């Protein structure tokens, strides 16, 4: 089967600062790939290059069969069409506070996909039930906990019938007791065969759910392989140092630094 994501020699710079330094990555249909690594390693930038929230400086990026970045020619694509098939869940929930939960999950369906209001509401309701919030459609986002809001954001993305889901640290803004509910939804998506590219600091999730784990540092992929190998038996010293730090319960991260990424 054709790759869902294919990157060749992807580079991204901001002025003289090179954030991604020649990334090669392929994600197959149904595969769950987790990106781990320290703050500033380029994980989020890589993720954002997949749907053109960031434009590659050089290299080739193909998503769902569409070349969205190329050194050889200017891609002739409808990026909105690509984005409509790629769901993305951010650190922040980005819900419209003046709309109900149900309205948050229907507006893009109606505006982008052209669905009727009844069809959009039916699909939104199905996905709210899928994330355990079928009874909260009439609520305002401000009435929900952070974990519930993030699950609404996932339901909103799923309501667009995506072929690929991108998660950029979806639990980093949550209180610890709320993290489990969001990760549970993501586990179910993985079990159902959704192709997922996930930036995460949740090592247990990555170990248990990912087909592959990529450890990034300094804008490059330092190590990649099966999740159990990379997390439980890393081959590279830099990977071992990172995992020792994040898995050591006595390690205290510097406030405000742990989840900030490029």
N, C-alpha and C positions, 0 to 999 in steps of 0.2 A: 504494500500500500504506500501511497505517496506520503511524504512527511507532512505533518501539520505545520511545523516550523522548521525552517532551514536557514542557518546563518553561516556565512563564510567570510572570514577575516574582517568581522565587524569592528569598526573603530568609531569612537565618539570622543570628540574634544570640545572643551570650552576654552577658546583662546589657546594658550600654551599648555593648558592642563588636559592631558589625555586620560579620560575616565575609563574607557574600554580600549584594550590594546590587542586587537586581533582575535576576536571570539569566534570559535567554530562550534556550532551547536545544532543538533537535529533532534526534534521531538516527534515521535511516531503517534499515530492515532491510538487513543485510549491510554497513553502513557502519562504517568504523574512524575514530574521532575521538580525537585526542590532545590532552590539556590540558597546556600548558606554562606556565611562569611562575616567578617567584621564590618563595622560602619565605614562607609566610604569606599567599599570595594567595587562598586559598580553594579550591584545586583538590581536595584530598582531602575537604573538607567537602562540596563539590558531589557528588562521587562517592558519599559515604556517605548523602546525601539520596536517592539513587536507590533504595536498598533499606531505607530507614528506620533505618539505624544512627544517623542524625541526623534529627531531625524538623524540618521547615521551620518557621520563625517565621511566614511568610506566603507566599502564592503558590500556584500549582497545579503538581502533579507527577503525570504519568501514565506508567506503566511497563507495557508489554505489554498495553495496553488497559485497565488498572486505574488509577483515580485514587486515588493513595495520600496526597495532600495537596491540600487545597482551602480557599479562603477562604469559599466559599459554603455548605459543609456538611461535617459530619464524615464522612469516607469510611467506607463500610460494606463493608470488604474483609477477606479473610483474608491478612494480610501474610505469614504463613508460606508460603502458596501462591505468592505473588509471589516470595519469596526462593528458593523451591525451583526457580524457573525462571531465576534470575539467579545466575550463578557469580561469586565474588569472590576475587581473589588479592591478598593484602596484602604489605606490605614484609617482615614476618616470616612465617615459613612456617606457624606455628600447627599443627604436626603433633603427634599424641599420641605421646609418647615411649615409652609402655608398650605400644604396638601396633606390629605390623609395617606395612610400607608398604602391603601389600594390605589389611590391616584398616583402615588410615586411609582407604582409598579405597572401602570398602564400608559403613562404619558409618552414614553419612548416607543412603545408598541404602536400607538396611534399615529404619532408624528413621523416615525422613521419607517415602520413596516406597513403603515396604512390600514391597520386592522380596525374593525368597527368597535365601538365602545363595548357592546355585549361580549364580543369575542375576546377583547383585551382584558376585560374584567374576569371572564371565566378562566383564562390562562393565568392571570395574576393570582387569582384565588387558589388555583391548583398549586402554584409554586409557593404561596404563603403557607399552605398546608404542608407542603413538602419540607419546609424549614421549621415547622412547628408553631406557626403564627396564624393559622387559619381563622382565628377568632379576633384578630386585631386589625382587620382591614379598615375599620372606621376610626381607628385611633390616630392621633397626631403623633409624629415622630418624637416630640418632646415628652410624650407620656410613656415612652419606652426606655428600658435600660440600654446601655451601650451595646451589650451583647444582642439584644433584640433588634436594635437598629442595624447592626451589622448583618444579622440574618435577613432583615428586610432588603438590605443592599444586595445580598446574594440572590434573593427571590426576584428582585428587579432585573438583575443580570440574566437569570435563568429564563425569565419571561420573554426574552428576545430570541430564544431557541439557539443559543450559541453552540458552535462546534468546538470552541476552545475557551477555557476559563483561565484568566490571569489573576493571581492574588498577590498583592503587594503588602506584606506584613499585616494581614487582616485582623490580627489579635493584639497588635502592639499598643493600641489606644484603650484597651479594655482592662478593667479591674481583673485581677487573677481569677476570682471565682466565676467570671463570665466567659472565660476563654474556652472552657470545655464545650459549651453549647455550640459555639461557632465551629470549632474543630470537628465536632460530631457531624455537623452538616457537611463539611468538606470531606470527611471520611466516606459518608454515604455517596457523595458525588463520585468519588474515586471508585467505589465498589460498583457503581452503575456504569462505569466505563467512560466517564468524562475525561477528555484530554485536559491536563492542568499543568501550568507552570507557576510555581509558588515560591515567593521569597518569604522566608520564615526564620525565626529564631527558636521555634518550637522543635527541639531535637527529637523528642519522643514521637511527635507526629511525623516528622521526616523519616525516621527510622522505620516506623510501622506502616506508613501509607505510600511513600514514594517508591517508584520503580528504580529511579536513579537519583543520586544526590551529587550536586556540583558544589565544590568549595571554591569560592572566589576570594582573591586578595589582590589589591593593586591593579585592578582592571583586567586580570587574566584568570582563566580557570586553572587553579593549581592542581586540583585532583577531582576526578569523577569516577563513579562506579556504582554498583548496587548499594542501596541505602545501608544495609547491614554492614557492608565492608567499610564504607567511607566513615560511618559514625562509630562503629564498634572496633574497627581495625584499620585506621587510616595509615597510608603508606608514606605520606609526606610529613616531614617534621613540622612544617607550618600548619598543616591541618591538625596535627596532634596538639600543638600549642593552643590553637583556637578552641578546640573541643574541651581540652582540659580546663580552660578558663570558663567557658559557658556551662559546663556540666558540674563544676566544683561548687557546691552549695555555699562555701565560705567566700566565694568571689563576689565582690561588691562592685557593680558597674558604676562608672561616673555618671551622675545625674544628668539626664538630657542627652547622653551620648549613645546609649545602647541601640536605639532604633533609628537613628538618623543615618540616611544612606544617600549616596549620590544617584 
